[in-house]
Amino acid sequence: MSAAVRPALPEARLLPLGDAALTVEFGSAIAPQIHARVLGFASALEALAASGRIDGVIEWVPTFRSVTVYFDPDRIDADTLAAELQALARTSSSLTVAGAHWRIPVCFDPEFAPDLDELASARALPRERVVELMTQTVFSVYMLGFQPGFSYMGGLPEALEMPRLASPRKRVPAGSVAVAQRMCAAYPWDSPGGWRLLGRTPVPLFDAADAERPALLAPGDQVQWQAVDRAAYEALQACCAAGTFERASLRLDAAQGAEVTR
């Protein structure tokens, strides 16, 4: 019996971003296999930079499906760097990061979930089923962005897919758990926002006093939401405000590492 042949991955595209940055794009979808290529490329780029072979690179920023590399054009030639990045994209492995597994409390009280009933109606689901789907799903953190600690999570069930609001809110309260398209997120800060709000967590998602890990969530983490009632929400909120709540109590799995695949 012959071994199954894994389908060839599409060639990465190299896109100029002004005169001091290049974007390496691995695909057009938000998908685990594309994100694994992003992580593998970023890891290989880190090793390349540590070896001194790409002096002049300032930093790189991974996203769902691409990595943007910022460089000093006075220190490294753009064409030379482009050739290095294209070669690296062809040879780098995929990388799956095994981060922390979190169970985070969320209250789905109507005050905290102003868009839940509308989403349920639009998707022809009972309100209770929306909450079930949100709490049964294991979400994967792909990246942080928009504001410190804001985590973009994939894995939202297709049954809950909805576009962003036509008119964003001027203020979304910190801790709001929200969805848009096939993504889920939680707002660490009060801010404007156009995602649909389905609940709120009392747990701070960013702690500037924690120098080692100020953002609660990181790429590679997994998140499960745990439904709590209003009384439990307020009790947890009081503990967080008093500084007696331990982040570690939310972790289901302390394992961290990475798996490399071709």
Stockholm file with secondary structure:
# STOCKHOLM 1.0

chainA/1-262         MSAAVRPALPEARLLPLGDAALTVEFGSAIAPQIHARVLGFASALEALAASGRIDGVIEWVPTFRSVTVYFDPDRIDADTLAAELQALARTSSSLTVAGAHWRIPVCFDPEFAPDLDELASARALPRERVVELMTQTVFSVYMLGFQPGFSYMGGLPEALEMPRLASPRKRVPAGSVAVAQRMCAAYPWDSPGGWRLLGRTPVPLFDAADAERPALLAPGDQVQWQAVDRAAYEALQACCAAGTFERASLRLDAAQGAEVTR
#=GR chainA/1-262 SS CCCCCCCCCCCCEEEECTTSEEEEECCSSCCHHHHHHHHHHHHHHHHHHHTTTTTTEEEEEECSSEEEEEECTTTSCHHHHHHHHHHHHHHCCEEEEECCEEEEEEECCTTTCTTHHHHHHHTTCCHHHHHHHHHHCCEEEEEECSSTTCEEEECCCGGGCBCCCSSCEEEECTTEEEEEBTEEEECSSCEEECSEEEEECCSCSBCTTCSSCCBSCCTTCEEEEEEECHHHHHHHHHHHHHTCCCGGGGEEECCCEEEEEC
#=GC SS_cons         CCCCCCCCCCCCEEEECTTSEEEEECCSSCCHHHHHHHHHHHHHHHHHHHTTTTTTEEEEEECSSEEEEEECTTTSCHHHHHHHHHHHHHHCCEEEEECCEEEEEEECCTTTCTTHHHHHHHTTCCHHHHHHHHHHCCEEEEEECSSTTCEEEECCCGGGCBCCCSSCEEEECTTEEEEEBTEEEECSSCEEECSEEEEECCSCSBCTTCSSCCBSCCTTCEEEEEEECHHHHHHHHHHHHHTCCCGGGGEEECCCEEEEEC
//
